[in-house]
Amino acid sequence: MNEISFISTLLIALLALAVGIWIGRNMLHKVLGSLYQQAQEKAALLEQEALKKGETFLKEKELEAKDHFLKLKSEHQKEMDKKRSLLQAQEEKVKKLEHGFQQNSNRLKQKETQLQKDLEQVGREKERVEQLKEDWLRKNESLIEEQRSFEQLKKEQLSLLERLAKLSQEEAKKQLLESVQQEARTEASAKMHQILSEAQLAATKEAKRIVLTTIQRTATEHTIENCISIFHLESDDVKGKIIGREGRNIRTLEAATGVEIIVDDTPEAITISGFDPVRREVARLSLQRLVADGRIHPARIEEVVAKTSEQLEEQILELGERAVIELGIHGLHIELIKLVGRMRFRSSYAQNLLQHSKEVARLCATMAAEMGLNAKLAKRAGLLHDIGKVYTDDPEKQHALLGMELAKRYGEHPEVCNAIGAHHGEIEMTSLISPIVQACDAISGSRPGARRETTDSYLKRLHDLEKLATSYQGVNKCYAMQAGRELRVLVDAENVSDERAQAISYDISNRIEKEMQYPGQIKVTVIREKRAVSFAK
């Protein structure tokens, strides 16, 4: 039973396998047919698309070929047009050249024609000149003959005169010349003496008139400067503050200003002594501020003196501007204005230099106007003639030459510069303003009481003392005090030792004895002071 079931099952399985194979074959055949048909359809579609793309590609290539052809044709056309333009330009140039050549040819023909005419004219002129030359030669020969005849007649006349006068021609000529020369000398000498006398008399009268008129028209007040200033106090109680403990305040003030402060029994007054008016003024103003403030100690004194010195420089400029405006002088350089203001604090033979210069300026303007010269230039030269005295950078040079150099440096007129340099005869005068300045300087300085001759040498001696001391290395400042009887020398404490300070004092005193002349004796004090300064903040 089991075998039958197995066989039957096997048969059924084989039958089912056969049926499945047949069904699968049929289905495979159908599927392959369908796939083949789809492949044919796709092939047809691909063929159509390929044909379309080919046609499109051919059309594009044809268009590109046409465009390239048109581009080449356009470029060829442009090249042809360019060559045609060049050919036309060359043809035009050739035509212009031909035209110019034709014009030049015509011009040359005209010039040849004119040249031929000119040559013919020259030939005719040459013939005329030859004819004139022949006529001149004939006339010249005739004149030569006449001159020979005249010379012969002259010789005959001279021979006749020599026989009659019993003198040769040379002797007669010599006697005549001597007689004429003697007569001419006599007449010329008399005439010259007469002219010189008349000119000298007229010049003397005119010069006296101009000088007297100038002096009469110029009236300037004059005061004699001295070497001391008096500082007035409201009370004598302030003197102790000014002196300070053990005199430290007054020593600091003297060292800072370079003057001598004399505190004596004079009631309500302190004497400030010093040969330099600028230093005295700085000391006076500093004292005035210190007394008004009430704080008087070394540090405050140095601060006030420094500030006062700066303000005094401003005051000097203001004084110079005021003097220039007062005299009506315009366009003066600012440095010259400062020097003019500094004249207020300078004396020459005890005569205030600014007042002297202003007086000379007015005298020069008046005298130049009387003589018909440029009064403005004369006034300018008169004001500036002594500026070399207040310029301290080159004290070795004469003040007239130094003033001339300063005027040139700051653009003054050449006549002004020459008048400044020549007012003491250092250089030659080149304009009429120079002797006017020289004369007016003498007029201003030689009036009775105007100057004292000893002051200038006194000031020079004090300057020489200070200059001698400052020539030593390590010397910071130097002040001549007590009318030149004491010389205070401040040295650098860091660079100069005590032994060196003693040696400097000895050397200075020896040089003063050998090189200078002075009355009495001079005390040389060398001060070496070490200061330690610190600030609490």
C-alpha positions in Angstrom: 0.0 0.0 0.0 2.7 2.2 0.8 4.5 1.5 -2.5 1.4 2.2 -4.5 1.0 5.5 -2.7 4.6 6.3 -3.4 4.4 5.4 -7.1 1.2 7.3 -7.5 2.7 10.2 -5.8 5.8 10.0 -8.0 3.7 9.9 -11.1 1.7 12.8 -10.0 4.9 14.7 -9.3 6.3 13.8 -12.7 3.1 14.8 -14.4 3.1 18.0 -12.5 6.7 18.6 -13.5 5.9 18.0 -17.1 2.9 20.3 -17.0 5.0 23.0 -15.1 7.8 22.6 -17.8 5.3 23.0 -20.6 3.6 26.0 -18.9 7.0 27.6 -18.2 8.1 27.1 -21.7 5.0 28.7 -23.1 5.3 31.5 -20.7 9.0 31.9 -21.5 8.2 32.0 -25.2 5.6 34.7 -24.6 8.0 36.7 -22.4 10.8 36.5 -25.0 8.4 37.5 -27.7 7.3 40.4 -25.7 10.9 41.4 -25.0 11.8 41.0 -28.6 9.0 43.2 -29.7 9.9 45.9 -27.1 13.5 45.7 -28.3 12.4 46.2 -31.9 10.2 49.2 -30.8 13.1 50.7 -28.8 15.5 50.1 -31.8 13.0 51.9 -34.1 12.7 54.8 -31.6 16.5 55.0 -31.2 16.9 55.0 -35.0 14.4 57.8 -35.3 16.1 59.8 -32.6 19.5 59.1 -34.2 18.1 60.3 -37.5 16.7 63.5 -35.9 20.0 64.2 -34.0 21.9 63.6 -37.2 19.7 66.0 -39.1 20.0 68.6 -36.2 23.8 68.1 -36.1 24.0 68.6 -39.9 22.0 71.7 -39.7 24.1 73.1 -36.9 27.3 72.3 -38.7 25.9 73.9 -41.9 25.0 77.1 -39.8 28.4 77.1 -38.3 30.0 76.8 -41.7 27.9 79.6 -43.0 28.7 81.8 -40.1 32.4 81.0 -40.4 32.2 81.8 -44.1 30.4 85.1 -43.5 33.0 86.0 -40.8 35.9 85.2 -43.1 34.1 87.2 -45.8 33.6 90.2 -43.5 37.3 90.1 -42.4 38.4 89.8 -45.9 36.2 92.7 -46.8 37.6 94.8 -43.9 41.1 94.0 -45.0 40.3 94.9 -48.5 38.7 98.2 -47.3 41.8 98.9 -45.2 44.2 98.3 -48.1 41.9 100.4 -50.3 42.1 103.3 -47.8 45.9 103.0 -47.5 46.1 103.0 -51.3 43.8 106.1 -51.5 45.9 107.9 -48.7 49.1 107.1 -50.6 47.6 108.3 -53.8 46.6 111.6 -52.0 50.1 111.9 -50.6 51.6 111.4 -54.0 49.2 114.0 -55.5 50.1 116.4 -52.7 53.8 115.8 -53.3 53.3 116.3 -57.0 51.4 119.5 -56.3 54.1 120.7 -53.8 56.8 119.8 -56.3 55.0 121.8 -58.9 54.7 124.8 -56.6 58.3 124.6 -55.6 59.3 124.4 -59.2 57.2 127.5 -60.0 58.7 129.2 -57.0 62.3 128.3 -58.1 61.5 129.6 -61.5 60.3 132.9 -60.0 63.4 133.2 -57.8 65.6 132.5 -60.8 63.9 135.2 -62.7 64.2 137.6 -59.8 67.9 136.6 -59.3 68.6 137.3 -62.9 67.0 140.8 -62.5 69.1 141.4 -59.4 72.3 140.4 -61.1 71.5 142.8 -63.9 70.8 145.5 -61.3 74.1 144.7 -59.5 76.0 144.9 -62.8 74.6 148.3 -63.5 75.4 149.5 -59.9 78.9 148.1 -60.3 79.4 150.1 -63.5 78.1 153.2 -61.7 80.5 152.6 -58.7 83.4 152.2 -61.1 82.5 155.5 -62.7 82.3 157.2 -59.3 85.6 155.7 -58.3 87.3 157.1 -61.4 85.7 160.5 -60.7 87.0 160.4 -57.1 90.5 159.4 -58.2 90.6 162.3 -60.5 89.4 164.7 -57.8 91.8 163.2 -55.3 94.7 163.8 -57.6 93.6 167.4 -58.1 93.4 167.9 -54.3 96.9 166.4 -53.8 98.2 168.8 -56.3 96.5 171.7 -54.6 97.8 170.5 -51.2 101.3 170.4 -52.5 101.0 173.9 -53.8 99.6 175.0 -50.4 102.5 173.4 -48.5 104.9 175.1 -50.8 103.3 178.5 -50.2 103.2 177.8 -46.5 106.9 177.0 -46.4 107.7 180.2 -48.4 105.6 182.2 -45.9 107.3 180.6 -42.9 110.7 181.3 -44.4 109.7 184.9 -44.9 108.4 185.2 -41.3 111.6 183.6 -39.9 113.7 186.1 -41.8 111.6 189.0 -40.6 111.3 187.8 -36.9 114.8 186.3 -36.8 113.3 183.2 -35.1 112.9 179.7 -36.2 109.5 178.1 -36.4 110.1 175.8 -33.4 111.4 178.7 -31.3 108.4 180.9 -32.1 105.9 178.0 -31.4 107.7 177.3 -28.0 107.5 181.0 -27.0 103.9 181.2 -27.9 103.0 178.1 -26.0 104.8 179.2 -22.9 103.1 182.5 -23.0 99.6 181.0 -23.4 100.3 178.3 -20.7 101.5 180.9 -18.2 98.5 183.1 -18.8 96.1 180.2 -18.6 97.6 179.0 -15.3 97.3 182.5 -13.8 93.7 182.9 -14.8 92.8 179.3 -13.8 94.4 179.7 -10.4 92.6 182.9 -9.7 89.3 181.5 -10.9 89.7 178.3 -8.9 90.6 180.2 -5.7 87.6 182.4 -6.2 85.3 179.4 -6.8 86.6 177.5 -3.8 86.3 180.6 -1.5 82.7 181.2 -2.6 81.8 177.5 -2.3 83.4 177.2 1.1 81.7 180.3 2.3 78.3 179.1 1.0 78.8 175.6 2.3 79.7 176.8 5.7 76.7 179.1 5.9 74.4 176.4 4.6 75.8 173.8 7.0 75.5 176.1 10.0 72.0 176.9 9.0 71.0 173.3 8.7 72.6 172.2 11.9 71.1 175.2 13.9 67.7 174.7 12.4 67.8 171.0 13.2 68.9 171.5 16.8 66.3 174.2 17.3 63.5 172.1 15.9 64.5 169.1 18.1 64.0 169.3 21.8 64.5 166.0 23.7 64.6 165.6 27.4 67.8 164.1 28.8 68.5 162.5 32.1 71.8 161.0 33.2 71.7 157.3 34.2 73.5 156.0 37.2 74.4 152.6 38.5 72.1 152.3 41.4 68.3 152.0 41.9 66.4 152.8 45.1 63.6 150.4 46.2 61.1 152.1 48.5 59.5 150.1 51.4 56.3 150.9 53.3 58.0 149.8 56.5 61.5 148.8 57.8 60.0 145.6 59.2 60.3 144.0 55.7 64.1 144.4 55.6 64.5 141.4 58.0 62.4 139.2 55.7 64.4 140.3 52.7 67.7 139.5 54.4 66.5 136.1 55.7 68.0 133.8 58.3 71.7 134.2 58.2 71.3 136.3 55.0 70.3 133.4 52.8 67.4 135.3 51.1 69.5 138.3 50.1 72.4 136.0 49.0 70.0 134.0 46.8 68.5 137.2 45.3 72.0 138.6 44.6 73.1 135.3 43.0 69.9 135.1 40.8 69.9 138.7 39.6 73.7 139.5 39.5 73.3 142.8 41.4 74.2 143.9 44.9 71.4 144.5 47.4 72.4 147.0 50.1 70.2 147.1 53.2 71.5 149.8 55.5 70.0 152.3 58.0 68.3 154.4 55.3 64.7 154.5 56.4 62.2 152.7 54.2 64.6 152.2 51.3 66.9 149.5 49.9 69.7 150.3 47.4 70.1 148.0 44.3 73.6 148.4 42.9 74.7 147.1 39.5 76.2 148.3 36.2 73.6 146.5 34.1 70.3 148.3 34.1 68.4 145.2 33.0 69.7 143.2 36.0 68.8 146.2 38.3 65.3 146.3 36.8 64.8 142.5 37.2 65.9 142.8 40.9 63.6 145.8 41.6 60.6 144.1 40.0 61.3 140.8 41.8 61.7 142.6 45.2 58.4 144.4 44.5 56.6 141.1 43.9 58.2 139.3 46.8 57.3 142.1 49.2 53.7 142.3 47.9 53.4 138.5 48.2 55.0 138.2 51.6 56.5 134.8 50.9 60.3 135.4 50.8 62.5 132.3 50.7 65.2 131.0 48.3 63.0 128.8 46.2 60.3 131.5 45.9 63.0 134.1 45.1 64.4 132.0 42.2 60.9 131.4 40.8 59.9 135.1 40.9 63.2 136.2 39.4 62.8 133.7 36.5 59.2 134.8 35.9 60.2 138.5 36.1 63.0 138.0 33.5 60.5 136.5 31.1 58.1 139.4 31.6 60.9 141.9 31.2 61.6 140.5 27.8 58.0 141.1 26.8 58.3 144.7 28.2 61.5 145.2 26.1 59.6 144.2 23.0 56.8 146.6 23.9 59.3 149.4 24.5 60.8 148.8 21.1 57.4 148.8 19.4 56.5 152.0 21.2 59.7 153.8 20.1 59.2 152.7 16.5 55.6 153.8 16.4 56.5 157.1 18.1 59.1 157.8 15.3 56.7 156.6 12.5 59.1 153.9 11.3 57.4 150.9 9.5 58.5 147.5 8.4 61.3 147.0 11.0 62.2 143.3 11.7 61.0 142.0 15.1 64.6 141.2 16.2 65.6 144.8 15.5 62.6 146.0 17.5 63.7 143.9 20.4 67.2 145.4 20.2 65.7 148.9 20.1 63.7 148.1 23.3 66.8 146.8 25.0 68.4 150.2 24.5 66.1 151.5 27.2 68.3 149.6 29.7 71.6 150.5 28.3 73.7 153.6 28.9 76.5 155.1 26.8 78.7 157.5 28.7 75.8 157.7 31.3 73.4 158.8 28.5 70.4 156.6 28.0 70.9 154.8 24.7 67.2 154.7 23.7 66.7 158.4 24.3 70.0 159.1 22.5 69.0 157.0 19.5 65.5 158.6 19.3 67.1 162.0 19.5 69.6 161.1 16.7 66.7 159.7 14.6 64.8 163.0 14.8 67.9 165.1 14.1 68.7 163.0 11.1 65.2 163.3 9.7 65.2 167.0 10.1 68.6 167.5 8.6 67.9 165.2 5.6 64.6 167.1 4.9 66.6 170.4 5.0 69.0 168.9 2.4 66.3 167.4 0.2 67.2 163.8 1.0 65.1 160.8 2.0 64.1 161.7 5.6 62.6 158.3 6.3 65.8 156.4 5.6 67.8 159.0 7.6 65.4 158.5 10.6 65.7 154.7 10.3 69.5 154.9 10.2 69.6 157.3 13.2 67.5 155.0 15.3 69.5 151.9 14.5 73.0 153.4 14.5 73.9 152.0 18.0 72.1 148.6 18.0 75.5 146.9 18.0 75.9 148.1 21.6 73.0 146.0 22.9 73.9 142.8 20.9 75.8 140.6 23.3 76.6 137.5 21.2 79.7 139.1 19.6 81.2 141.6 22.1 84.7 141.5 20.5 83.6 143.3 17.3 83.2 147.1 17.1 79.6 148.1 17.7 79.3 150.0 14.4 80.3 147.1 12.3 78.3 144.7 14.4 75.2 146.9 14.0 75.8 147.1 10.2 75.9 143.2 10.0 72.7 143.0 12.0 71.0 145.5 9.7 72.1 143.5 6.6 70.9 140.3 8.2 67.4 141.6 8.8 67.0 143.2 5.3 67.6 146.9 5.9 68.4 149.3 3.0 72.0 149.4 1.9 72.2 153.2 2.7 71.0 152.5 6.2 73.6 149.7 6.7 76.4 151.9 5.4 75.3 154.8 7.7 75.4 152.4 10.7 78.8 151.0 9.9 80.4 154.4 9.0 79.1 156.6 11.8 82.5 156.3 13.6 84.6 156.1 10.5 85.2 152.3 10.5 84.2 152.0 6.8 84.0 154.4 3.9 80.8 156.4 3.5 78.9 155.6 0.3 75.8 157.8 0.7 74.9 161.3 2.0 72.9 159.8 4.8 76.1 158.4 6.4 77.7 161.8 7.3 74.2 163.0 8.5 74.1 160.2 11.0 77.6 160.8 12.1 77.0 164.5 12.6 73.7 164.0 14.5 75.3 161.4 16.7 78.0 164.0 17.6 75.3 166.7 18.2 73.3 164.4 20.5 76.4 163.3 22.5 78.3 166.5 22.7 75.7 168.8 24.2 76.7 170.1 27.7 75.8 167.5 30.3 74.7 164.8 27.9 77.6 162.4 28.6 80.3 161.6 31.1 83.4 160.3 29.5 84.3 157.9 32.4 81.2 155.8 32.4 81.9 154.0 29.1 85.3 152.9 30.2 83.9 151.9 33.6 81.2 149.7 31.9 83.8 148.2 29.6 86.0 147.3 32.6 83.1 145.5 34.3 82.2 143.6 31.1 85.9 142.6 30.8 85.9 141.3 34.4 82.9 139.1 33.8 84.2 137.9 30.5 87.6 137.0 32.0 85.9 134.9 34.7 83.5 133.0 32.4 86.4 131.9 30.2 87.3 129.2 32.8 85.8 125.8 32.4 83.1 124.9 35.1 82.0 128.6 35.6 78.3 128.9 35.3 77.7 132.6 36.1 79.8 135.6 37.0 78.7 139.0 38.4 80.8 142.2 38.9 79.5 143.9 42.0 80.3 146.9 44.2 81.3 149.0 41.3 83.8 146.4 40.1 85.5 146.0 43.5 84.1 142.5 43.9 83.8 139.6 41.4 81.4 136.8 42.3 81.9 133.5 40.4 79.4 130.7 40.6 80.8 127.3 39.6 79.3 123.9 38.9 79.5 121.9 42.1 79.5 118.5 40.4 82.4 119.3 38.0 84.5 121.6 40.2 85.9 120.4 43.5 86.8 122.6 46.4 90.5 122.6 45.5 89.7 123.5 41.9 87.4 126.4 43.1 90.3 127.7 45.1 92.6 127.4 42.1 90.1 129.2 39.9 89.9 132.1 42.4 93.7 132.4 42.5 94.1 132.2 38.7 91.4 134.8 38.1 93.0 137.3 40.5 96.4 136.8 38.9 95.0 137.4 35.4 93.2 140.5 36.6 96.5 141.9 38.0 98.4 141.2 34.8 95.8 142.0 32.1 93.6 144.8 33.6 94.0 148.3 35.0 91.8 149.2 38.0 91.7 151.4 41.0 92.2 149.9 44.5 91.7 146.1 44.8 89.2 143.5 43.4 87.9 140.8 45.6 87.4 137.5 43.7 84.8 135.2 45.4 84.2 131.7 43.9 81.0 130.1 45.2 80.6 126.3 45.0 77.2 125.3 46.2 75.7 121.8 46.2 71.9 121.7 46.1 69.8 118.6 46.9 66.2 118.9 45.6 63.4 116.4 46.1 59.6 116.6 45.8 57.0 115.3 48.2 53.9 114.2 46.3 
